[in-house]
Amino acid sequence: MENPQTLEQMLEQIESLVKKMESGNLPLSEHLSLFEQGVGLIKDCEKALKEAEGKVKILTDSQSLADGSKTGDDVISDFDAGI
């Protein structure tokens, strides 16, 4: 199994794919292959961003616990709902 890439690495790969496609020196089949790779990378980026957003939400909700404006059940409920 290969190591997961960081968001930054995936964005660099997308940039590289775009530059290759913009060169105009590739056959259609190669353009399609690069496009497919790019779409997959974009989906992976979106997943990484959603995971990061969830972690930030949990951490900020933890602060609400500390100041008494939320309970632990509220935080768990938010996490289960994917908020």
Residue, then its C-alpha position, 0 to 999 in steps of 0.5 A: m500500500e502506498n503512503p497517503q499524499t499530503l494536500e500540498q503534494m496532490l495540488e502540486q500533482i494537479e498543477s503538473l498535470v495541467k501544465k502537461m495538458e496545456s502544452g498541446n503536444l499530447p495525443l487525445s488519449e493521453h489528455l484523457s488519461l491526465f484528465e482522469q488522474g486530475v479528477g481523482l486527485i481533486k476528489d482526494c483533495e476534497k476528501a482531505l479538506k472535509e476531514a480537516e474541516g471536521k477536525v477543526k469543528i471538533l476542536t472549536d466545539s471542544q472550546s465551547l465545552a470548556d466555556g460551558s456553551k455546549t455539552g459533550d453530547d452536543v459535540i458527539s451529535d454534531f460529529d455523527a451528523g457530519i457537521 
